[in-house]
């Protein structure tokens, strides 16, 4: 994933479909990961508003690239 040319890296949070695209996963696998992350508070930071999930973009980038100290 090219973070320089990726418009989603400018957003503080993204939806599950965008998270799936960023991670290169299918929607079903991403929903499982997001629901697990919401319950366990890791590896992604997930916000839930009713039935809607929003994933903190920085946590996705940390999962993909590791902690770069920034």
Secondary structure, DSSP 8 states (H G I E B T S, - for coil): --SSS-GGGGSSEE-HHHHHHHHT--HHHHHHHHHHHHHH--SS-EEEETTEEEEEHHHHHHHHH-----
